[in-house]
Amino acid sequence: MVESGIHLVHKAVGQSSFDVIRGFKRRAFEAGQKKLALGHGGTLDPFADGLLLVLAGQATRLMELLHPLPKTYVAEVAWGVETDTCDLHGKPVAESDVPPSQAALDAVLAPFLGWTDQVPPATSAKKIDGEAAYRKAHRGEDVVMKPCRVFLLSARWIAHDLPGRSTLELTCRGGFYVRSLARDLGRALGCGAHLTALRRTAIGPWADPGEGRERLLTGAELLPWCPSRLLSDEEADHLGHGRSIPAGEALPATWALPEGFPDPGAPLRALHDGRLVALLKPAEAGLRTFANLRGGL
């Protein structure tokens, strides 16, 4: 059985995010769960590895709440060549024999911190006229990407092997393209750059479980940055039938966002018998559901 909830999965290099979902679909089909809803909480490119969130059953309704979470990566940046895909599988579009200096590397990260405008790679999953940009690019069509507003909380070099490459650790908001950052760092330094490796080590409070491992999140482990309202049996019944309940007392979140990170607008969780059964919003008479997670998670 594929249990409903959020599965923490390690995606391997060479797999697409949909390859992982396809594996879950196969497991669900073999267990007789032919109609189980499945999705993921943020794409990882095939050349990258690390944490992928697989959402099963009613957990797929939480997808939009996961997008604005902090995501932490370790990225290997190669100097001297910019590629059309911004990674090791692309074609060179610019080259330089002048390596970056240590002083330049120490100074180059600061302008990219906070909110900035970033142009996604042409081979990204960003939609153009309803179709993923990478599909158009792979057909040889001209793809013009518009800048997107992105947020980078922190970035620091953790290793250098100059003149060839450097390793960067960063934490960003969903929607940030590390491939684009590598390209833009190369341009800022005047030497060209692209990604040769990328690992996602964490999303919000959750760490990569490691190769071959998987962990299921349910109940209070889901959305721990949100405050909670514990429900009585009667209140759970009222919400299940579309009725409001008194505001009552909300318990504080059990996990705090990093200092300086944009507020994702956390909703109020409704917990009953250890299960997340709904997400709540204020109403004139107290609280009402804006997402009823039927059966609970």
N, C-alpha and C positions, 0 to 999 in steps of 0.2 A: 504493500500500500504506500502511496505517496500522501503523507499527512498534510492537511491544510496548515498553512503558516508560512513563515519566511525561512528558507533553507540557506544557510551560509555554505557556499561551495567554492572550492579552488578550481578556477579555470586554467587549463594547461596551455602552454604556447602551442600554436597551430590550430587550436579549436576556435571556432567562432562562438559568440554568445548563444546563437541559435542552436549550435551543436549541443550545448549543454541542455537547453530546453528540450531539444529533440530526445535526448536521453531520458529526461523525466517523463516525456509523453509516452515513450516506449514502456517505461516502468508502470505508468498509470494504466496503459492499455492492457498490459499483461495481468494487472491486478483487477481488471474489470471496471476501471474508473474511466470510461471512454469519454465522459463529458467534463472531466476535471479541468477547470480553468488554470492556465499556467502563463507566467510571464517573468521578466527579469527587471531588476531595479537599477539598470544602467549598463550600457554596452561596454565591453572590453574588446579592443581590436584583436584579430587572430595572432599577431606577433607578441601581444602582451599576455601576462598571466596574473594570477592573484584572485582576490575576492570578487565573487559574483553573487548577488542576491537573487535567488529563485523564489518567486511568489506563487503559492499554490492555493487553489480554492478561493475563499473569500479574501485572502490576503492580497489578491490582485487588485482589490479596491483601495489598497494603501499606496499604490505606485506613485501617485503624485506627491505624497508626503515624503517620499524618500529622495526625490530629485534635488531639493535644496540642501541636503545634508553635506557636511564636510567629508571629503574623500582624500585619503593620503596615498601618495605614490612614491616609488623610488624609480628614477629615470636615468638611463645612461645616454649621454649626449655625445655624439661624434662630431669633431670639429673639422672644418675644411671643405665640406660638401653640403650643399642644400639640395634636397630631392623634391620631385613634384608631389610626392605623397607625404613628405616630412618625416619619413621613416626609412629603414634600411632596405625596403623592397621597392622603393621608387627609383626613377631615373634622375641622374644628376642634372640640375638646371643652373647651378653656379658653383664654382670651385675657387679655392684660395690656398696659397702656400704659406700664408702668414698666420701662425698660430696665435691664439689669444694669450695675453700676459696674465700673470697671477693678479696683478693690481686691477686689470680690466674685469676679470672674472669676479673679483670681490665687490666691484661697484655696479655690475650690470643688472643685478636682480631687483634692486630697489624700485625702479620705475614700473615694474610689472605687478607690484603688490597693490592690494585693494581692488576697487572697481576700475576696470579698463575696458576698452573696446578691442575685441579679438576677432580676426578673420579665421573661420574654421578651415580645415583642409578641404580641398575639392573632393577628396575621397572619404568624406565623413558621412555619417548617417543623417545629417541635416536635410530637411525636406525642401525641394525646389519644385513648385507647381505640383505638390502632392507626391513627389517621388524622391527617394533618397539620392543625394548628390553623387554618391559613389557609383550608382548604377549608370547615371549619365556620363560620368567620367570614364568608366570602363567601356562605354560604347564609343568613346572618342569625341563626345560632344564638348563644346566649350562650356565650362562651368564657372560662373562668376558668383563668388560667395560674398554675402553681405556681412559686415561686422556685427558681432553679438556682444552684449554687455556681460562680462564675466567677472568672477571674484577670486582672487588668490590671497589666501590668508597668510601663508608663510612659505618661504623657500630658502634652502641652504645647501651649499655644496658639502658633500660628506666624503668625497674622494676625488683626486685628480690623477690622471695618467697622461700628462701633457708631453708632446703636443697633440696627442691623438684624441683623448676623450676625458670626460668628467662625469661624476655621478651626483645627481641632485635629488634631494628629498623635498617634497612640497605637499601642502594641504590646500585644497581649493573647494569651491562650491560646485555642485552638479552643473554640467554644461560647459565646463572648462576643457579645452583641448591641450593636452601636454605636448602633442606633436606640433601644434601651432606655437607653443612657447619655445620649443627647441628651435624652430625656424626663425622666430623673432629674436631670440638671443643671438643666433648666428648673424643675423642682419645688423643688430645693434653693435656687435663686436667687429663687423666687417670681414668675417672669415667664413661665413656659411656654417650651417649645422643641421643635423637631423637626429632622430631617435634611433638607437640600435636595440634598446631593451626597455621594457616598462612593466612594473609590477604594482598592482593596487594592494596595499597592505591593510587598509581599513576603510570602512564607510561608517560615519557616525561612531557609535559606541562599539561596533563589531569588527573584530580582526579576522584576517584570512585564516581559515582553519588549518591550512597546510595541504600539501599534495595528497590526494587520495582520501581526504577526510571531509566530513559534512556534519553540520550541526543544525538542528531545527529550533526555531524560536516560536514560542506561543505565549499567550497570556500576558503577564506583566513584563515579559522580556521584549514585547513589541512596543515600538514607539516610546522608549523610556524617557525621552526629552519632553514628553507631554504630561501635564498634570492628570490625575485620575479621580474618578468618582466611583466609590464602591456602592453597589446596588443591593438592595434587599430583593427577595424573591418577588414581592409585589411590584417593586419599581421595575424590575426586569420585565415582568409581564406587561406593565403599562407601556414601556418603550417598544416592546415587541408588537404591540397593537397600535402604534402610532400616537400614543398619548404622551403628554408631558409629565415630568416629575419635578418635585421641589429642587431648588438649586443645591441645597445641602452643603456639605463640607467637601472641598476638593483637596486631595493630597498632592503635595508638590512633586515635580518631576524627580526621577531617581538618577538622571544623567544630565549634566549641564553641557551646553555647547561651548566650544573653545572661546575664550575671551576675544572680543572683536569680530566674531563671526556674525553675519546677518541673521536676524531673527526669522526663522522659517514660518512663523505664525502657527505654533503648535495648537491643535485642537484639544478638547477634553476627552479622555478615554473613559469609557464605561466598563468596569470590571465586575463580573458576577461569577462566583464559584471558581475563581482563578482563571477565567476566560475573558478575553476581550470581546465584548458583544456588540458594541456600538461606538460611534464617535458622536459627541454631543455639541450643541450650540445653544446659546442663551435664547429664551423665548419669554413672552410676557408672563406666562405662568410658571417659569422656572427654567427647565432644560428640555430640549427635544433632540431627536436624532437627526443628523444629516447624512449618516451612513450607518445602516443597520447590517451588521455582519452576522447574517442568519446562521444559527448554530454555534456561533462564537469561534474564536481561535485560541 
